[in-house]
């Protein structure tokens, strides 16, 4: 295991220690491109702004495994970021795992001391466990944030040794930090029921999504991807992983083409399922109609080319991608997955009748046949986004939670 610490904030101005701010050390696996990581990025930048519009809890970020693509954006905002470049050996190799863990906590403790932080804030299960362990070593108050209704990865078989290890570590971490934050009431209730988190130590934080700028006309955006005016253009933005279930999007497209529709599917994101999705597209005879764009930099172009945003996810917390589609005025069709079903209530999106490619294809075809309904849904969704997902609400929530744990103190 390597133990190199790589500071990423060289060339940026350090935080002004004369401000008397209560600094927060954010602990996360990496700042890769992902929904949770983007929320950490936005929250850290909002707290650390020096123009009078920021919060009172400037951020320090430690990526305990590797940097990730978003670390540079933190650096650009003048936020100190440290990469520990640590690895944890498998938990069943108990002596080695504990040795790795002890070294990792030691490094995080040193960072907390170096930056004179007042609060430890762990993100995702590993970050929460590390925040809890470091809190025990430092006496600092700690917070953990969960970003999904399903914390244990879907690929881990229930009842297996790995599942039991995940569940045990998750329960321990969630019950050792001083406060737990989620992004939805459903997620909070799940933590209370599944992991025994006390209700008075859990709360929700509003999700904030930066609106997608109108940087392209529809015609310009579609020209970038070679989509004709008459073609139904479907898009999805997210990691190519099993939980996102993009395979059903490909299957739905094939079913729509069997009905005689001209359809294109733009998939933006990267992940382990990319090759499998490419192979499936060829097997179904729609290889020319599915575009795997990878980490495409120009998200506005993708969304402004779209007629609909489609999702077949198995489960979500609060989907940032859906909120971005709402901000861009793109109608949404989704399977009734946990998270998406709650977000798309009251006519702000269309839910298929079942979690299947066939049902999703039916919902897409029905909405495509009613252009007035598409337009009205997009308007409702845009209003819903503007009313519920402003940056000011999230900043107020963060300040309130940080004040709460400082007032309570560690271990209460």
C-alpha positions as CSV (number, residue, x, y, z in Angstrom):
1,X,0.0,0.0,0.0
2,X,1.3,3.4,-0.9
3,X,1.0,6.2,1.7
4,X,1.8,9.3,-0.3
5,X,-0.1,12.5,0.4
6,X,-0.5,14.7,-2.7
7,X,-1.7,18.3,-2.0
8,X,-3.7,19.7,-4.9
9,X,-4.0,23.2,-3.8
10,X,-0.6,24.5,-4.8
11,X,-0.9,27.9,-6.4
12,X,-4.2,28.8,-4.8
13,X,-4.7,31.2,-1.9
14,X,-5.0,29.5,1.5
15,X,-8.0,30.0,3.6
16,X,-7.9,33.2,5.7
17,X,-7.3,32.0,9.2
18,X,-8.3,35.5,10.5
19,X,-11.9,34.9,9.5
20,X,-12.4,32.7,12.5
21,X,-14.4,30.3,10.4
22,X,-15.3,26.8,11.6
23,X,-13.6,24.6,9.0
24,X,-15.0,21.3,7.9
25,X,-12.9,18.4,6.7
26,X,-14.8,16.5,4.1
27,X,-13.8,12.8,3.8
28,X,-14.5,11.0,0.6
29,X,-13.1,8.1,-1.4
30,X,-12.4,10.3,-4.5
31,X,-13.8,13.3,-6.3
32,X,-14.7,11.2,-9.4
33,X,-17.5,12.2,-11.7
34,X,-20.6,11.1,-9.8
35,X,-23.8,12.4,-8.2
36,X,-22.6,12.4,-4.6
37,X,-19.2,13.9,-5.6
38,X,-20.9,16.7,-7.5
39,X,-23.0,17.5,-4.5
40,X,-19.9,17.6,-2.3
41,X,-18.3,19.9,-4.9
42,X,-21.2,22.3,-4.9
43,X,-21.6,22.4,-1.1
44,X,-17.8,22.9,-0.6
45,X,-17.7,25.8,-3.1
46,X,-20.9,27.4,-1.6
47,X,-19.4,27.3,1.9
48,X,-16.0,28.6,0.9
49,X,-17.0,31.6,-1.3
50,X,-15.2,34.8,-0.2
51,X,-17.6,37.3,-1.9
52,X,-19.9,37.6,1.1
53,X,-22.3,35.0,-0.3
54,X,-20.7,31.9,1.2
55,X,-21.3,30.1,4.4
56,X,-19.5,30.1,7.7
57,X,-17.9,26.6,7.3
58,X,-15.2,26.7,4.7
59,X,-14.2,23.3,3.3
60,X,-11.1,21.2,3.3
61,X,-11.4,18.0,1.3
62,X,-9.4,14.7,1.6
63,X,-9.7,12.0,-1.1
64,X,-8.5,9.0,0.7
65,X,-8.0,6.7,-2.4
66,X,-7.5,8.8,-5.5
67,X,-8.2,12.3,-6.7
68,X,-10.9,12.0,-9.4
69,X,-11.8,14.4,-12.1
70,X,-13.7,16.9,-9.9
71,X,-10.7,17.6,-7.6
72,X,-9.4,20.2,-10.1
73,X,-12.6,22.2,-9.8
74,X,-12.2,22.3,-6.0
75,X,-8.6,23.5,-6.6
76,X,-9.8,26.2,-9.0
77,X,-12.1,27.5,-6.3
78,X,-9.2,27.8,-3.9
79,X,-10.3,24.8,-1.7
80,X,-7.5,22.7,-0.2
81,X,-7.6,19.1,-1.4
82,X,-5.3,16.3,-0.3
83,X,-5.1,12.9,-1.9
84,X,-3.8,10.2,0.5
85,X,-3.5,7.6,-2.2
86,X,-4.3,4.8,0.3
87,X,-5.7,1.3,-0.2
88,X,-7.5,-1.0,2.2
89,X,-6.8,-4.7,1.8
90,X,-9.8,-7.0,2.0
91,X,-11.6,-7.0,5.3
92,X,-11.2,-10.8,5.7
93,X,-7.4,-10.3,5.9
94,X,-8.1,-8.9,9.3
95,X,-4.6,-7.9,10.6
96,X,-3.6,-6.2,7.3
97,X,-7.0,-4.5,7.0
98,X,-6.7,-3.1,10.5
99,X,-3.2,-1.9,9.9
100,X,-4.2,-0.1,6.7
101,X,-7.2,1.4,8.5
102,X,-5.1,2.6,11.4
103,X,-2.6,4.3,9.0
104,X,-5.5,5.9,7.1
105,X,-7.1,7.3,10.3
106,X,-3.7,8.6,11.4
107,X,-3.3,10.5,8.2
108,X,-6.8,12.0,8.4
109,X,-6.2,13.0,12.0
110,X,-3.0,14.8,11.0
111,X,-4.9,16.7,8.3
112,X,-7.6,17.7,10.8
113,X,-4.9,19.1,13.1
114,X,-3.0,20.8,10.3
115,X,-6.0,22.7,9.0
116,X,-7.5,23.3,12.5
117,X,-10.8,21.9,11.5
118,X,-13.8,21.9,13.8
119,X,-16.0,19.3,12.2
120,X,-15.4,16.0,10.3
121,X,-17.9,15.3,7.5
122,X,-17.8,11.8,5.9
123,X,-19.5,11.1,2.6
124,X,-20.8,7.7,1.6
125,X,-20.3,4.6,3.7
126,X,-16.5,4.5,3.7
127,X,-16.2,8.2,4.4
128,X,-18.8,8.0,7.3
129,X,-16.8,5.1,8.9
130,X,-13.6,7.1,8.6
131,X,-15.2,10.2,10.0
132,X,-16.5,8.2,13.0
133,X,-13.1,6.6,13.6
134,X,-11.2,9.9,13.3
135,X,-13.7,11.6,15.6
136,X,-12.9,9.0,18.3
137,X,-9.2,9.8,17.8
138,X,-9.6,13.6,17.9
139,X,-12.7,14.4,19.9
140,X,-14.2,16.4,17.1
141,X,-17.9,16.3,16.2
142,X,-18.7,14.3,13.1
143,X,-21.4,14.1,10.4
144,X,-22.1,11.5,7.7
145,X,-24.1,12.0,4.5
146,X,-25.9,9.3,2.6
147,X,-27.0,10.0,-1.0
148,X,-29.2,7.0,-1.9
149,X,-32.0,4.9,-0.5
150,X,-29.9,1.8,-1.0
151,X,-26.5,2.1,0.7
152,X,-25.2,-1.4,0.3
153,X,-24.2,-2.0,-3.4
154,X,-26.7,-4.0,-5.5
155,X,-23.9,-6.4,-6.6
156,X,-23.4,-7.8,-3.1
157,X,-25.5,-10.9,-2.4
158,X,-27.8,-10.5,0.6
159,X,-26.7,-13.0,3.3
160,X,-23.1,-13.3,2.0
161,X,-20.1,-12.7,4.2
162,X,-19.4,-9.5,2.2
163,X,-23.0,-8.3,2.7
164,X,-22.7,-8.9,6.4
165,X,-19.4,-7.0,6.6
166,X,-20.9,-4.1,4.6
167,X,-24.1,-4.0,6.7
168,X,-22.1,-4.2,10.0
169,X,-19.7,-1.4,9.0
170,X,-22.5,0.8,7.8
171,X,-24.6,0.3,10.9
172,X,-21.5,1.0,13.1
173,X,-20.6,4.2,11.2
174,X,-24.1,5.6,11.0
175,X,-24.6,5.1,14.7
176,X,-21.2,6.6,15.7
177,X,-21.3,9.9,13.9
178,X,-23.1,12.7,15.7
179,X,-25.5,13.4,12.9
180,X,-26.6,11.8,9.7
181,X,-27.8,13.7,6.6
182,X,-29.7,12.3,3.7
183,X,-31.2,13.8,0.5
184,X,-34.8,12.6,0.9
185,X,-37.3,11.6,3.6
186,X,-37.4,8.1,2.1
187,X,-33.7,7.7,2.6
188,X,-33.9,9.0,6.2
189,X,-36.7,6.5,7.0
190,X,-34.6,3.7,5.5
191,X,-31.7,4.5,7.8
192,X,-33.9,4.5,10.8
193,X,-35.6,1.2,9.9
194,X,-32.6,-0.7,8.5
195,X,-29.7,0.5,10.6
196,X,-31.2,1.8,13.8
197,X,-30.2,5.5,13.4
198,X,-32.0,7.6,16.0
199,X,-34.6,9.8,14.4
200,X,-33.4,12.9,16.3
201,X,-29.9,12.5,14.8
202,X,-31.0,12.4,11.2
203,X,-32.3,15.0,8.8
204,X,-32.6,15.9,5.1
205,X,-30.6,18.3,3.1
206,X,-32.1,20.0,-0.1
207,X,-30.4,18.9,-3.2
208,X,-29.0,21.7,-5.4
209,X,-28.4,21.5,-9.1
210,X,-27.0,24.3,-11.2
211,X,-29.4,25.1,-14.1
212,X,-28.3,23.9,-17.5
213,X,-27.4,27.0,-19.6
214,X,-29.2,27.6,-22.9
215,X,-26.0,27.4,-24.9
216,X,-27.3,25.7,-28.1
217,X,-30.5,25.9,-30.1
218,X,-32.3,22.6,-30.6
219,X,-31.1,22.4,-34.3
220,X,-27.5,23.2,-33.4
221,X,-27.4,20.6,-30.6
222,X,-28.9,17.9,-32.8
223,X,-26.5,18.7,-35.6
224,X,-23.6,17.9,-33.2
225,X,-24.9,14.3,-32.9
226,X,-26.3,13.9,-36.4
227,X,-29.9,13.7,-35.2
228,X,-32.5,14.7,-37.8
229,X,-35.4,16.9,-37.0
230,X,-37.9,14.1,-37.4
231,X,-36.0,11.6,-35.2
232,X,-37.1,11.0,-31.6
233,X,-34.0,11.7,-29.5
234,X,-33.8,10.0,-26.1
235,X,-30.9,10.8,-23.7
236,X,-29.7,9.5,-20.4
237,X,-26.9,11.0,-18.2
238,X,-25.2,8.8,-15.6
239,X,-22.6,6.2,-14.8
240,X,-22.8,3.0,-16.9
241,X,-23.4,0.6,-14.0
242,X,-26.0,-2.1,-13.3
243,X,-28.1,0.0,-10.9
244,X,-28.7,2.5,-13.8
245,X,-30.0,-0.3,-16.0
246,X,-29.2,1.3,-19.3
247,X,-29.7,-2.1,-20.9
248,X,-33.4,-1.6,-20.7
249,X,-33.0,1.7,-22.4
250,X,-31.4,-0.1,-25.3
251,X,-34.1,-2.7,-25.3
252,X,-36.8,0.0,-25.2
253,X,-35.2,1.7,-28.2
254,X,-35.3,-1.6,-30.2
255,X,-39.0,-2.0,-29.4
256,X,-39.8,1.5,-30.5
257,X,-38.0,0.9,-33.8
258,X,-40.1,-2.2,-34.3
259,X,-43.1,0.1,-34.2
260,X,-41.6,2.1,-37.1
261,X,-40.3,5.1,-35.1
262,X,-37.1,6.8,-36.0
263,X,-35.2,6.9,-32.7
264,X,-31.7,7.7,-31.3
265,X,-30.4,7.1,-27.9
266,X,-27.5,9.2,-26.5
267,X,-25.9,7.7,-23.4
268,X,-23.6,10.0,-21.5
269,X,-21.3,8.6,-18.9
270,X,-18.7,5.9,-18.3
271,X,-18.5,2.8,-16.3
272,X,-18.0,-1.0,-16.3
273,X,-21.2,-1.7,-18.4
274,X,-20.0,0.3,-21.5
275,X,-18.8,-2.8,-23.4
276,X,-21.8,-4.8,-22.5
277,X,-24.2,-2.1,-23.7
278,X,-22.3,-1.8,-27.0
279,X,-22.6,-5.5,-27.5
280,X,-26.3,-5.5,-26.7
281,X,-26.9,-2.7,-29.1
282,X,-25.3,-4.7,-31.9
283,X,-27.2,-7.9,-30.9
284,X,-30.5,-6.1,-31.1
285,X,-29.6,-4.5,-34.5
286,X,-29.6,-0.9,-33.1
287,X,-25.9,-0.3,-33.0
288,X,-26.2,2.7,-35.3
289,X,-28.9,4.2,-33.2
290,X,-27.2,4.1,-29.8
291,X,-24.3,6.5,-29.1
292,X,-22.1,5.9,-26.1
293,X,-20.6,9.4,-25.5
294,X,-18.5,8.6,-22.5
295,X,-17.8,11.6,-20.2
296,X,-19.1,14.2,-22.6
297,X,-18.0,17.7,-21.6
298,X,-20.8,19.6,-23.2
299,X,-23.9,18.4,-21.2
300,X,-26.0,21.4,-22.4
301,X,-25.6,20.1,-26.0
302,X,-26.8,16.6,-25.0
303,X,-29.9,17.9,-23.2
304,X,-30.8,20.5,-25.8
305,X,-30.7,17.8,-28.5
306,X,-33.1,15.7,-26.5
307,X,-36.8,15.2,-27.0
308,X,-37.0,13.2,-23.8
309,X,-34.8,12.2,-20.9
310,X,-35.3,8.5,-20.2
311,X,-34.4,6.4,-17.1
312,X,-34.7,2.7,-16.3
313,X,-32.7,2.9,-13.0
314,X,-33.5,0.3,-10.4
315,X,-33.2,2.8,-7.5
316,X,-32.1,6.4,-7.0
317,X,-31.9,8.8,-4.2
318,X,-32.6,12.2,-5.6
319,X,-31.4,12.0,-9.2
320,X,-29.3,15.0,-10.2
321,X,-29.6,14.0,-13.8
322,X,-33.4,14.3,-13.7
323,X,-33.2,17.7,-12.0
324,X,-30.8,18.9,-14.7
325,X,-33.3,17.7,-17.4
326,X,-36.0,19.6,-15.6
327,X,-33.9,22.8,-15.6
328,X,-33.3,22.4,-19.3
329,X,-37.0,21.9,-20.0
330,X,-36.7,18.3,-21.2
331,X,-39.7,16.0,-20.6
332,X,-38.9,12.9,-18.5
333,X,-40.0,9.3,-18.8
334,X,-38.9,6.9,-16.1
335,X,-39.7,3.5,-14.8
336,X,-41.3,3.7,-11.3
337,X,-38.0,3.2,-9.5
338,X,-37.6,4.2,-5.8
339,X,-36.5,7.8,-5.7
340,X,-37.6,8.6,-9.3
341,X,-41.2,7.7,-8.5
342,X,-41.2,10.2,-5.6
343,X,-39.5,13.0,-7.6
344,X,-41.8,12.7,-10.6
345,X,-45.1,12.9,-8.8
346,X,-47.8,15.5,-9.6
347,X,-47.2,15.6,-13.3
348,X,-43.6,16.7,-13.5
349,X,-42.7,13.5,-15.3
350,X,-44.1,10.3,-16.8
351,X,-43.8,7.0,-15.0
352,X,-44.1,3.7,-16.9
353,X,-46.6,1.2,-15.5
354,X,-43.9,-1.3,-14.7
355,X,-40.1,-1.6,-14.4
356,X,-39.5,-3.2,-17.8
357,X,-38.3,-2.2,-21.3
358,X,-41.7,-2.9,-22.8
359,X,-43.5,-0.7,-20.4
360,X,-40.9,2.1,-20.8
361,X,-41.3,1.9,-24.6
362,X,-45.1,2.2,-24.2
363,X,-44.7,5.3,-22.0
364,X,-42.3,6.9,-24.4
365,X,-44.5,6.2,-27.4
366,X,-47.6,7.6,-25.7
367,X,-45.9,10.8,-24.7
368,X,-44.3,11.3,-28.1
369,X,-47.8,11.0,-29.7
370,X,-49.0,13.9,-27.6
371,X,-46.8,17.0,-28.2
372,X,-49.1,19.2,-26.1
373,X,-48.6,16.9,-23.1
374,X,-44.9,16.9,-23.6
375,X,-44.8,20.7,-23.6
376,X,-47.0,21.0,-20.5
377,X,-45.0,18.4,-18.6
378,X,-41.7,20.2,-19.4
379,X,-43.1,23.5,-18.1
380,X,-44.4,21.9,-14.8
381,X,-41.0,20.2,-14.3
382,X,-39.1,23.5,-14.9
383,X,-41.3,25.3,-12.3
384,X,-40.9,22.4,-9.9
385,X,-37.1,22.7,-10.3
386,X,-37.0,26.4,-9.7
387,X,-39.2,26.3,-6.6
388,X,-37.5,23.5,-4.8
389,X,-33.8,23.3,-5.6
390,X,-32.2,26.7,-5.0
391,X,-28.7,27.1,-3.7
392,X,-29.8,29.3,-0.8
393,X,-31.9,26.6,0.8
394,X,-29.1,24.0,0.8
395,X,-26.6,26.5,2.3
396,X,-29.0,27.4,5.1
397,X,-29.5,23.7,5.8
398,X,-25.8,23.0,5.9
399,X,-25.2,25.9,8.3
400,X,-28.0,24.7,10.5
401,X,-26.7,21.2,10.7
402,X,-23.1,22.3,11.4
403,X,-24.3,24.7,14.1
404,X,-26.3,21.8,15.6
405,X,-23.3,19.4,16.0
406,X,-21.1,22.1,17.3
407,X,-23.7,23.0,19.9
408,X,-24.2,19.4,20.9
409,X,-20.5,18.5,20.9
410,X,-18.9,15.2,19.9
411,X,-20.4,11.9,21.1
412,X,-23.8,13.3,22.2
